[in-house]
């Protein structure tokens, strides 16, 4: 099967969409499919592409989004080239991973050529739009977002939701297309290789080589896009609450994004410069070293459609403390592998403190984390996606 992925967001920009596209691409190719990617051109993208040698990847001229220059949209002048490439590839399925310019251009041509269309609802835009366009009344923005998304999803043969909460949201938009819940999976270690954390770890050799200041120290970890929507100030405040009692405790913030400089200033104002490290972008394979040696993974985001990094941390046996909103709430399904808390700085801080002070509880949550993450294997999710594609093709064939 030839599958064409359409996405405005892809490496080197760090987002959950980039991760999801790569995860499914790699796994579907193992199953014998050929996956092509159409995406925006980004600064430094050429360097990334040469280094990682991604096959069947096509980039198109793009411009930064006015309200968020970290993201880019393909320019209209690329329409002719896009259509020509679609004709050359002649895909069996076109899978849209975006709702914006590249989606609109490809969807219009796909409908004209009668290609089957699948679209994934990666993002809860209704909760995010006011962050990027704060100068409009929120009610107007919500109304416009719902109206726009209904139009985007309208002609898809199937819509993929990463969680049941996102599925519910799509139903509230009166989207009548078939909706299937297929989360992005994670690589799961064989049971023989899993090592339950019996003691709270300090930074391992690989991490200490990068940051010698972490030698013999415990650290909290946040990983993800550095954007306003991630609520990272919250976890900085958690460290501030714990700094006197745990004098060797550090916080690592990994990832890139438009809020880095604002967060650096926030850290300076809190007098926490010596306790917090901004690592910048870390490749996913290398990130496992950080997950493994982190004492606790802290995730304060309230707008995740899934919260894949939570599962990635759990897969390394690292307990998680997270705010139980949207996708994170469903991924953790309660206190599995850590603690899911309300949007309450005191409660969040107390749960982190409990894990740091109680070795028996810590070991229990580490074991839970391994077990819970094992239910979200990438292979099983790719199999679900494969079945969806085949179902769409079968229905198309039956309906002429």
C-alpha positions in Angstrom: 0.0 0.0 0.0 1.3 3.5 -0.8 0.4 6.0 2.0 0.9 9.7 1.7 1.2 11.7 4.9 0.5 15.4 4.7 1.7 17.5 7.7 2.6 21.1 8.3 4.6 20.1 11.3 7.7 17.8 11.0 11.3 17.7 12.1 13.3 19.7 12.9 10.4 21.4 14.7 9.7 19.4 17.9 6.0 18.6 18.3 3.8 15.6 19.1 2.8 15.6 15.4 6.4 15.1 14.3 6.8 12.2 16.7 3.5 10.6 15.7 4.2 10.8 11.9 7.6 9.2 12.4 6.3 6.5 14.7 3.6 5.4 12.3 5.8 5.8 9.2 8.5 3.5 10.6 6.1 0.9 11.9 4.0 0.8 8.7 7.1 0.4 6.6 8.1 -2.6 8.7 4.7 -4.1 7.7 5.6 -3.7 4.0 3.9 -0.4 3.2 5.5 2.6 1.5 5.0 5.9 3.3 5.6 9.3 1.7 5.7 12.6 3.6 4.7 16.1 2.3 5.7 18.8 4.7 6.8 22.4 5.2 10.4 23.5 4.6 12.0 24.7 7.9 15.2 26.6 8.7 17.9 23.9 9.2 15.6 21.2 7.6 18.2 20.4 5.0 20.8 19.6 7.6 18.3 17.4 9.5 17.3 15.5 6.3 20.9 14.8 5.4 21.7 13.5 8.9 18.6 11.3 9.3 18.2 10.2 5.7 14.4 10.1 5.8 13.2 8.4 2.6 10.3 9.6 0.5 10.3 13.0 2.1 9.2 16.1 0.1 9.4 19.6 1.5 7.7 22.7 0.2 8.4 26.4 0.4 6.8 27.9 3.5 6.4 31.0 5.5 6.2 31.5 9.3 2.8 31.9 10.9 2.4 35.6 11.9 1.0 34.8 15.4 3.5 31.9 16.0 6.7 32.1 14.0 7.9 28.7 15.4 5.3 27.1 13.0 5.2 27.4 9.2 2.6 27.1 6.5 3.3 26.0 2.9 2.8 28.9 0.4 0.1 28.8 -2.3 2.7 29.0 -5.1 3.6 25.4 -4.3 0.2 24.1 -5.3 1.2 23.0 -8.9 4.2 21.1 -7.6 2.2 19.4 -4.9 -0.4 18.2 -7.4 2.2 17.0 -9.8 3.9 14.9 -7.1 0.6 13.4 -5.9 0.0 12.3 -9.5 3.5 10.7 -9.7 3.1 8.9 -6.4 -0.5 7.9 -7.0 -1.2 6.9 -3.4 -3.7 4.4 -2.2 -4.5 6.5 0.9 -3.9 10.2 1.7 -3.6 10.7 5.4 -3.8 14.4 6.6 -2.0 15.2 9.8 -2.8 18.9 9.7 -5.8 21.1 9.3 -4.2 24.1 7.6 -2.8 25.2 4.3 -1.1 22.0 3.1 -4.2 20.1 4.2 -6.5 22.4 2.2 -4.4 22.2 -0.9 -4.0 18.4 -0.8 -7.5 17.7 0.3 -9.0 19.6 -2.6 -6.9 17.8 -5.1 -7.5 14.4 -3.4 -11.3 14.9 -3.7 -11.0 15.9 -7.3 -9.0 12.7 -8.1 -11.1 10.6 -5.7 -8.3 9.5 -3.5 -9.4 8.0 -0.1 -8.8 10.6 2.7 -8.1 9.9 6.4 -7.4 12.8 8.8 -6.0 12.7 12.4 -7.3 15.3 14.9 -4.0 15.8 16.7 -4.7 19.1 18.5 -7.5 20.5 20.6 -7.4 23.9 18.8 -10.4 25.2 20.7 -8.3 25.3 23.8 -5.2 26.7 22.1 -6.4 29.3 19.7 -6.7 32.1 22.2 -3.0 31.6 23.2 -2.0 32.4 19.6 -4.6 35.0 18.9 -5.2 36.7 22.2 -6.5 40.0 20.8 -9.9 38.4 19.8 -12.7 37.6 22.2 -12.5 33.9 23.2 -16.1 33.1 22.4 -15.6 34.3 18.8 -12.4 32.3 18.5 -14.1 29.1 19.8 -17.0 29.6 17.4 -14.7 30.2 14.4 -12.5 27.1 15.4 -15.5 24.8 15.5 -16.9 26.1 12.2 -13.4 25.8 10.5 -12.8 22.2 11.8 -16.2 21.0 10.7 -15.3 22.1 7.2 -11.8 20.5 7.3 -13.1 17.1 8.5 -16.3 17.1 6.4 -15.2 15.0 3.4 -12.8 12.6 5.0 -13.5 8.9 4.7 -12.4 8.4 8.3 -11.2 10.6 11.2 -8.6 9.4 13.7 -8.8 10.5 17.3 -5.8 9.8 19.7 -8.1 9.4 22.7 -11.8 9.0 23.5 -11.8 12.5 25.0 -10.8 13.9 21.6 -13.4 11.6 20.0 -16.1 13.2 22.2 -14.9 16.7 21.3 -15.2 15.8 17.6 -18.8 14.6 18.2 -19.5 18.0 19.9 -18.5 19.6 16.6 -21.2 17.6 14.9 -18.7 15.7 12.8 -20.5 12.8 11.3 -17.6 11.0 9.6 -16.6 7.6 11.0 -14.2 8.2 14.0 -11.7 5.7 15.1 -9.6 5.9 18.3 -6.0 5.1 17.5 -3.3 6.6 19.8 0.3 7.0 18.8 2.1 4.0 20.3 5.6 3.8 21.9 8.5 1.4 21.7 8.1 -1.1 24.5 11.0 -3.0 26.0 10.8 -6.8 26.4 10.1 -7.8 30.0 13.6 -9.3 30.2 15.2 -5.9 29.7 13.0 -4.0 32.1 14.7 -2.9 35.4 12.4 -1.7 38.1 13.8 1.4 39.9 14.2 0.2 43.4 15.9 3.4 44.5 15.4 6.9 43.2 18.2 7.3 40.6 20.7 10.0 40.2 21.8 11.2 36.7 23.4 8.4 34.7 26.7 8.5 32.9 25.3 9.6 29.6 23.5 12.6 31.1 26.4 13.5 33.4 28.8 13.6 30.4 26.5 16.3 28.9 25.9 18.1 32.2 28.7 17.4 34.8 26.8 19.6 37.4 24.3 16.7 37.6 26.8 14.2 39.0 25.3 12.4 42.0 22.2 14.6 41.8 18.5 13.7 41.3 16.5 15.6 38.8 12.9 16.2 37.7 12.3 16.1 34.0 10.0 17.9 31.6 10.1 17.0 27.9 8.1 18.6 25.1 7.6 21.7 22.9 8.5 24.8 24.8 5.3 26.8 24.2 2.8 28.7 26.3 0.3 25.9 26.1 2.6 23.5 27.9 2.3 25.5 31.2 6.0 25.0 32.0 6.0 27.8 34.6 3.9 25.5 36.8 6.7 22.8 37.1 9.3 25.6 37.7 7.2 26.7 40.6 7.1 23.1 41.9 10.8 23.0 42.0 10.8 26.4 43.8 8.5 24.9 46.5 10.9 21.9 46.9 14.3 23.6 46.7 14.8 24.1 50.5 13.9 20.6 51.5 15.7 18.9 48.6 18.9 21.0 48.1 20.4 18.8 45.5 17.3 18.4 43.4 17.4 19.8 39.8 15.0 20.3 37.0 15.8 19.6 33.3 13.6 21.1 30.7 14.2 19.5 27.3 12.9 20.7 23.9 12.8 23.8 21.8 10.1 26.3 21.2 9.2 30.0 21.2 8.9 30.4 24.9 12.5 29.5 25.9 13.7 33.1 26.4 10.5 34.0 28.4 11.1 30.9 30.6 14.7 31.8 31.1 13.6 35.2 32.4 11.0 33.5 34.6 13.6 31.2 36.1 16.0 34.2 36.8 13.2 36.1 38.5 12.6 33.0 40.7 16.3 32.8 41.5 16.5 29.2 40.2 19.2 29.6 37.6 21.5 27.2 39.4 18.8 24.5 39.8 17.3 24.4 36.2 18.9 23.4 32.9 17.4 24.0 29.5 18.9 21.3 27.3 17.4 22.4 24.0 16.4 19.7 21.4 17.4 16.1 22.3 17.1 13.3 19.7 14.4 10.7 20.7 16.9 7.8 21.1 19.1 10.0 23.3 16.1 11.2 25.3 15.7 7.7 26.7 18.8 8.3 28.8 17.1 11.3 30.4 13.9 9.4 31.0 15.8 6.5 32.6 17.8 8.6 35.0 15.1 11.2 35.9 13.7 10.8 39.4 10.2 11.9 38.3 8.7 13.0 35.0 6.6 16.2 35.6 4.0 17.1 33.1 1.9 20.2 33.7 0.2 20.6 30.3 -3.6 20.9 30.3 -4.3 20.8 26.5 -2.7 17.5 25.3 -4.6 15.5 22.7 -2.7 12.5 24.0 0.5 13.2 26.0 2.9 10.8 24.4 5.9 11.9 26.5 4.1 10.6 29.6 4.1 7.1 28.1 7.7 7.4 26.9 8.8 8.3 30.5 6.8 5.4 31.9 8.3 3.0 29.4 11.7 3.6 31.1 10.2 2.9 34.5 10.1 6.6 35.6 7.1 7.6 37.7 5.0 10.5 36.5 3.2 13.4 38.2 0.9 15.2 35.8 -2.1 17.4 35.7 -5.1 15.2 34.7 -6.5 17.1 31.8 -7.5 16.1 28.2 -5.3 13.3 26.7 -3.0 13.0 29.8 -6.1 12.1 31.8 -6.9 9.2 29.5 -3.3 8.0 29.1 -2.8 7.7 32.8 -6.3 6.5 33.5 -5.9 7.5 37.2 -2.8 7.1 39.2 -1.2 4.4 37.0 2.6 4.7 37.1 2.5 7.9 39.2 -0.1 10.4 40.2 -2.6 12.3 38.2 -3.6 15.5 40.0 -5.8 18.6 39.7 -4.5 21.9 38.5 -3.2 22.7 42.0 0.4 23.6 42.7 0.2 22.4 46.3 -1.2 18.9 45.4 1.3 18.5 42.5 4.2 19.5 44.9 3.0 17.1 47.6 2.9 14.1 45.2 6.4 14.8 44.0 7.5 15.1 47.6 5.8 11.7 48.5 7.7 9.9 45.7 11.0 11.5 46.7 10.6 10.5 50.4 9.1 7.0 50.1 11.3 4.3 48.5 8.6 1.6 48.8 6.0 3.8 47.0 8.6 4.9 44.4 9.4 1.2 43.5 5.7 0.4 43.3 5.1 3.4 40.9 8.1 2.4 38.8 6.7 -1.1 38.4 3.3 0.3 37.6 4.8 2.6 35.0 6.4 -0.3 33.0 3.2 -2.3 33.1 1.0 0.6 32.1 3.2 1.7 29.2 3.3 -1.8 27.9 -0.4 -1.5 26.9 0.4 1.2 24.4 2.9 -0.6 22.1 3.6 1.1 18.7 3.2 -2.2 16.9 -0.4 -2.7 18.1 -1.4 0.8 17.2 0.1 0.5 13.7 -1.9 -2.7 13.2 -5.0 -0.7 14.1 -4.1 2.0 11.6 -3.4 -0.7 8.9 -6.9 -2.1 9.5 -8.5 1.3 9.2 -6.8 2.0 5.9 -7.9 -1.4 4.5 -11.5 -0.8 5.8 -11.5 2.6 4.0 -10.3 1.1 0.8 -12.9 -1.8 1.1 -15.7 0.7 1.6 -14.6 2.8 -1.3 -14.5 -0.3 -3.5 -18.0 -1.4 -2.4 -19.5 2.1 -3.0 -17.9 2.4 -6.4 
